[in-house]
């Protein structure tokens, strides 16, 4: 049976351009992911990767992705998977300006039935989005668990 899509909705009190930057900038990603280096080519087919020191302190690829669609600053779609991306799922990030906030809807779907990252992402997305919201609204964030 197919895994249900993971869907998360947040409201961030910041301009849409700042929220977009929070998803795609090296600086914001470094802060949210505790020093991880983020590289992305924001064109369809472009690569994405988050990397940094592993438990053994050696360089490690945390996440690998491929950009599917970019409509700055409203839409980012990509496929991604843990490590070298042997098993990928699909992410759609939609940003909509509202009166004093940006509505952020993240949909993570396209899961393989045996993808062990499903539970990790179900738990991880709310943490990541909360850290991003706090960063963009206050200029700082909190350490992950």
N, C-alpha and C positions, 0 to 999 in steps of 0.2 A: 504494500500500500504506500502511496506517495506521501512524503512528509508535508505537513501543512506549511504554508508560507509563514515566515516570521514578519510581523508588521508592527512598527513602532511609530507613534506620533508624539512629537514634542513641540513646544512653542518656545522660541528663543527671542528675548527682547534685545534685538540688534538689527541693524540694516541688512538687507538680503546679501549685499556684496561681502559683508563681514562674515556672515554665516557660510557663504560659499567658500570664502578663503579658509574658514575653519576646517572644512572638509578636504581642501586640496593643497594647502600650504605646508611646506616642510616644517616651519616653526610651530604651527598649531599641532601637527601630528607628532612632532618631537615631544611637546608638552603632554598631550593626551596619552601617548604611549610610552611615557617614562624614558625618553631619550632615543627611541627608535628612529632610524633614518628612513625617510619616506621619499621615494622617487616616483614620478608619474609623468607620462607623456599624454597630455589632455587632447588627444585626437583619437577617433575611432581606430581600433587596432593597437593603440599605444600600450606600453607596458606599465605596470604598477608593481612596487615592491616595498615592503617594510622589512628592515633588517637591523641587526645590532648584535651585541654579545649574547652568546648562549649561556647555559648554566655552567659550561666549562670555560667561559669567558672568550671562546673562539667565535669569529664571525659566523652569524647564523641568519638564514632567511626565515623570517617569521611568517610572512604572507606573500603570495604571488597573485597578481591579477592582470586582467586585460580590459582596457577601456572599450566599451561598446558604443556609447552615445554621450555627447556633451552638448548641452544647451545652456551655456553660462549666462546668468547665475541661477538658473531654475531647475536644471535636470542633469544628473550624472548617473550613468548606468555602467556597470562593469561586472565581469565574472571574477571570482577570486576563490582561492583555496589556501589552506594552511600549508606552511613549509614551501615546497616547490610547486604547489598547486596541482598535485596529482588528481585530486578530486575537487571539482569546482562547483560553486553555487552562483546565483545571480543576485546582484544588488541594484535596486533602483532608489535613488535619493531625489525626492521632489521638494523644492522650496517654493513657498507661496507667501508673498508679502501680505500681511494683514495690517490693521490699524497701527499697532505699536510693537508688533512682533512678526516673526517669520514662522509659519507653520512648516515643520520638517516631518516628512513621512518617509520612512525607510522601510522598504520591502525587500526581504531576503528570501528568495525562493529557488526553485530548480534544483533541489537537493537530490542526490543519489540516495536510494533506500538505505544503503549501508554506510553513509557518511557520518563518521563519529563526531565531526565538528558541529553537527546540528545543535546538540545540547549546549556546547561551549558558546555558540553564537547566540542561542536563545538567552543565555545568561549574560553574555558579553555586550551585546548591543545596548541594553539599557545603561550599563556602566559607562560605555564609550560616549553615548549621547548625553548622559548626565554630566560627564566630565567636560564635554564640549560646551554644553549650555552654561555651566559654571564659569569656564574660561572666558567665553565671549561676553558674559554679563558682568563679571567681576575682575577679569584680568588675571585670575589665578584659578587653580583647580585643586582637587584632592587626590591623594595617592590611591591607587587601586587596592583591592583586598589583598 
